[in-house]
Amino acid sequence: MSTGLVDGVLTLPTYFALDFRSSAFRVEAQTGKYTAFPYCQCNPSPGAYSLEPTVVSKTPGTFCFTVKVNPPQGCKSYCCTRADLKKLEIDVNSSCRVPGVSAVATINGVRTAIAPVFDKAAQGVNGSTVLKLTQLGLNLSTANGADICITLKTNRAGQGCTTLEQLCAPPALAPPGTCSTALFDTTDECCPGNPVNINPCKTCIYFSLTPMGTIIRPYNFTATQCASLAAAVAHDMSVQSAVANASISSNFTTVSCVNNQLKVCGDFASDVEGGKLKAYIDDMAIQWLSQVTGDLSASCPIALANYTVTVTVGGNGDDPAVLPASCLEAVKSIGCKPNSFPFPKCVCNITQGILPFAPDGLITQLDGRKARSLLYCLSFKTLNPIPGPCSNGTIFQKAEFWANEAVRTKVLGFSLKAAGASSWKNISATWGGKGEETLKATPINWTLAQANGGTVCMEVDRSVTLDQLCLGPDPNTCWANLFDPSRMCCPLYPTSYTT
């Protein structure tokens, strides 16, 4: 600090203030003599000290390292038998070394007198940077099990590193967040160390079907269903993690799809990162449950009658009822009772509005291709779908109607006319298995442009009324499922006819 007159002008005091309380940001020339961490002349092995390989993140930005005293058997050197433990150094990214950042450290819960500092490695290559915590005051008698915690904070501009992925320059081939460490004695002769990283939070989502009572037709997840459900989990985890600023270190993918259980697992970078989704995980589990059962306010599909459908979020295990702990946990289930409205016969999401196409208006009547037949026609439109895994559908693959098998011979086929088409396309009527009461118009395979204004007509013998053909609780109403190619998305719509 200095004051005085310069060319007749009073100069005011000048202060230089750098945080980590004036010691976290040092400027040193770099000679480039050593190209590898710890960027100095020392003995990395053998030595008496090391760190547990797993770093514990107790709160965001706080990382705890546990010291081990484990000299190699038979080692008689100074580094094994007499060296103290004065300093911890970590190889870090140079981008973390910015003015105004702050950090504190504790040893066994007691704050250190000297804060951690970011230094250029004096004998390292250009840009090599280390985070140093010195004056540890440990020795062979006191170091074993010592807990060294460092808390990192950004400067006022939000610059700095607060995760190990941001902080550490990982060794070759090591994943992000892996830190190279060195433990120095007072003489700087000994520098044993080892790579450390935060233990990721393994999180698994289980879809389970549990029989309750009599099962007339056993049901299991298909490979297509498993793929669709796993994709929904991966999508939702990715989107919600972005919202919560949570770091996923391993994407969510299918682990197993066997009979009545699907298991999807992924990793968050740490318990803290995964914990950022705790406020959302219950709602996410409910959404995943609805991917199996359809609208939870309505009845389950008939195929799931007498099954309990459960979505469990927890650790990596074999039995969803007894799972190891995880940073995210949730259980949501629904018991599917025999359905008084037994349609559709397949397991898919029947929620209206989840696909970008839907019926438009009432059923209309046209003359059939033959004098003895009529066409009952339904027009379609496109819409802005409810956000979710079905909303990206681009193909209207087929429509299925709840219909009376007793009059199946009276259904002569379907006539299709895509939007913009100049002519009709005729296809045969297809029925589901005996007892399924399902009339199918397939394949339709329209794009959204073709569906928006397209028309599907059932050609029916005039001896049968629409009310005799279509089943359901309401007169002159046909219930129709619309499908995209995934067949997991099948919004169910009532379509009415008035004379």
Residue, then its C-alpha position, 0 to 999 in steps of 0.5 A: m500500500s502506498t500514497g503520495l503525490v505524482d505529478g501533483v496528483l494525490t495517489l490513493p492506497t492500492y490494495f491487492a486482495l485474493d480470496f482463499r483468504s489471501s492465499a488461494f491464488r498464487v502466481e509462479a513461473q513454470t519451468g516445464k522440467y517435470t511433465a507429470f504430476p506431482y511435477c517435482q522431484c520426490n519418491p512416489s513409492p514406496g511410502a507409508y500413506s495413501l487415501e481411500p479410493t472413494v471420496v465422500s461428498k457430504t454436501p454439494g461442493t464438499f469432498c472428504f478424503t480418508v487417509k490410510v497408513n499402510p507401509p509395504q511389508g518389509c519396507k525400511s526406508y525413511c518414507c515407510t518408517r519415519a516420514d510425517l504427513k504435512k501436505l496433500e496435493i491434487d492435480v487440477n484443471s487450470s480453469c479452476r484457478v480464478p481470482g475470488v474463489s474460496a475454500v476451507a478445509t477441515i481435518n477430523g472436523v476441525r477447520t485448518a489454520i491454513a486454507p487450500v490454495f491453487d498454485k501453478a506447478a512451479q516445475g511443471v509444464n505450462g498450465s499445470t495446476v495443483l490444489k495444495l493443503t499444507q500444515l496437516g500435522l499428521n504422522l504415522s501414529t495419528a494419520n490413519g483414518a484421518d478425515i480431510c475435507i475440502t469445501l470449494k465455492t465459486n467467486r461472485a461471478g460464479q466462476g470456479c470449480t465445485t465438482l470433482e468433474q470440474l476440478c480434477a485433471p484425471p489420469a490417462l484413461a480414467p473417467p471424469g472426476t478421478c483425481s490424482t493425489a500426492l501426500f508429502d512429508t515435511t522434507d518433500e522427499c516422499c510423495p506417495g499417492n493414488p487416484v481417487n473418485i467419488n463413489p457413483c450413486k447406482t440407481c435402478i428402476y424396476f417394473s414388476l407384475t405380481p399375480m394376485g388371485t386367479i390369473i386366467r391368461p398369464y402376462n409378461f413384458t415383451a421385448t418391445q414393451c421393455a425397450s419402450l419403458a426403458a426409453a421412457v426412463a432414460h428420457d425422463m431421467s435425462v430431462q429431469s437431471a438437466v432441470a435439477n442440474a444433476s450429473i449423470s455419469s452413466n446413462f440409464t439402460t436396460v439391465s434385464c427384461v425377463n418375464n414379469q420384471l424389467k430392470v433399468c439402471g444408471d449412475f449419478a456422479s454421486d449421492v449428492e448429484g442423484g439427491k437433487l431429484k428427490a423432489y421429483i422421483d415420486d411423480m416420475a415413478i407415477q408417470w412410469l407406472s402409467q406407462v404400463t397401466g394407462d391412465l391411473s384414474a381409469s381401469c387397467p387394461i384387461a390383460l393386467a387383471n389380477y396383477t399388481v403393477t409396481v414401479t420401484v426405485g432403489g439400489n442395485g439388487d435382485d428382489p425389488a422388495v428388498l433393495p440396497a439403499s440408493c440416493l433415490e428411492a420410491v415405490k408406486s403400485i396399483g392393483c388391477k382388478p377385473n375390468s368391467f370395461p375390458f378394452p383394449k386387450c393389449v397393454c399400452n398407454i390409453t391416455q387421450g392426447i399422448l399421440p399427435f393425432a386423434p379423431d376429429g368430429l363425429i362418425t359420418q355415413l357414406d354409401g358403400r362400394k356395394a349396394r348392400s353396404l354402408l361406410y361409417c367414416l371417422s376423420f382425423k386431425t393432428l394436435n399438440p400432444i401431452p409431453g412424454p415418451c409418446s409425444n414424438g410419434t410421427i406415424f399413425q400405424k393402425a386403429e383398433f375398435w371394440a367390436n362384436e365378434a358375432v357380426r364379424t362376417k358383416v364387416l367387409g373391410f376398410s377404406l382409407k383416404a389420406a389427406g391430400a390423396s385423390s383416391w381411396k385405398n381399400i384394406s381387409a378387416t382384421w380381427g384379434g384372437k377369439g374373445e378379444e372383441t377387437l376389430k383392426a384397421t391395419p396397416i394405415n401407416w400415415t405420416l402426420a401430414q397424411a393423418n391431418g384430415g385423413t379418413v378411415c371408413m368401416e364398410v359394414d353390411r346394411s343388415v347390421t347397425l353401428d350400435q350392433l357392431c360396436l361394443g361399450p357402455d354408450p349407444n351409437t358409440c365406437w371405442a377406438n385405440l390409435f397406435d404408433p409403431s411402438r404399440m405402447c401408445c394407444p390413446l382410447y377415444p369414444t367416437s359417436y354416430t348420430t342419425 
